[in-house]
Amino acid sequence: MKLFSLFIFMLSNVALYAQSMTANLNSAVRKMELDSQFEHALIGLYVVNNSTGAVVFEKNGQIGMAPASSQKIITSASAFELLGADYRYRTTINFKGTTAGTYLVVKGAGDPTFGSWRWEGTVSKYIFLSVAEGLKLKGINKLKGTILFTNNNWETQATPRGWTWEDMGNYYGAGARAFNWNENQYTLTLQPGKKVGEEVTILNMAPAPGSAFSLKNELKTGAAGSGDQSIIYAAEGSEAGHVRGTVPAGVASFKIKGSMPSPHQFFAVALKNNLMENGIVWDEGSLESTPSNFSNTQILTEVVSPSLDSMNYWFMQESINLYGEAFVKTIALKQKNVAAADTGLAIIRYFWSTRGIPTSALNILDGSGLSPANRVTPAALVKVLVYAVGRPWYKHFYEALPAMNGIKMKSGYIGGVRSYTGYVKSKSGETYSFAFIINNFDGSPGAVREKMFKLLDLLK
């Protein structure tokens, strides 16, 4: 009888704690709504108790909102389910000897980590060395400059629909292709002027594009401490772009990153230089793309990517948009034999519709959340989180979530949007899944972050 009474007492305490939390959240949200920074904003908050499945709090939980990078949890969970935690990409570099000379043929597999500096086995230095050693083992010391890059059923459009012109030329606007290299980004080293308004000098672009790409420099020097206020404007496949805006005075050099319009061309320049350093003669030639596999080739080297669980860690930790777009297209390739963004997104929406999330709650145009036209409900994000808890890959999914404000959660930020979604454990021992999105706020994004963190503290 005493044990039964103790059990009832404990249940009562849990219920009272939940009621108190709901009341506190309700009060906090009402206070936010009265804040002048959110006068014309839309606030969405959805909280579920993972143990009971009960909805602890809901404010606009069923309203589609721009989620920014919080949308990545959908792509992440979808990739684990539809590709598997052990999935790996395999890129082969082949050769073909003809009467005209020996050609290289790169058979891209859509690997977003090819040439990445994040793993020892993916770095460009390792790839270049394996090609050089492979050629020497075959007795080949002279190459025709032509490199063929095969598409392998990947669509030619790299950039998802809905991305803005201001994003596409910058490093976070790198789209996914059959062949990706160095995470499809380059670094500009700049020298600001001494005074505000003076011209900025481009000291270096690395990797070097050769003659494949050039930038018209319209940068000016900004006030000391003003940070990176630059934008690179360039479309995929373009041979030229513009860099505009300001970088701060008061530093000897300043670095910004851009998105490679043609990664295969940047790669070819670097490969040629490296092979020549290793004694491989490189005749002048050209770069070509072919929609199908080039026949009768022999493999020089195969580069295998890290497993998906390892890729997903960086996808979530560093919010690498390229990885998300590659995952979406790879899902399409695996199920429909065509690596197309729209096909992959349709598969993802259907998958979640069979698990209780209406397709109308997932109006998504990309796999990363970069498009401001994405619309996802807070409830949909939470349902994905709750679903993940019971899956075999949950440990990898959870560990990949960044830790912020003492909470494991994914953040999102684009113009006028702040979002957070993840898991939090309360003092009572209960674990909650939540999604917190604010659209169309006014003023400082940093101030919004602090106000959102303060509200999320109520869940602890």
PyMOL commands that set and color helices and strands:
alter all, ss='L'
color gray80, all
select helices_A, chain A and resi 2-34+36-38+68-82+124-137+165-168+171-173+182-184+263-277+308-317+321-336+341-353+359-361+378-389+394-400+445-459
alter helices_A, ss='H'
color red, helices_A
select strands_A, chain A and resi 42-49+55-59+90-98+101-107+142-143+147-150+185-191+201-206+214-217+220-222+229-233+240-248+254-259+281-282+287-290+298-304+362-363+375-376+403-404+407-414+417-425+431-439
alter strands_A, ss='S'
color yellow, strands_A
deselect
rebuild
show_as cartoon
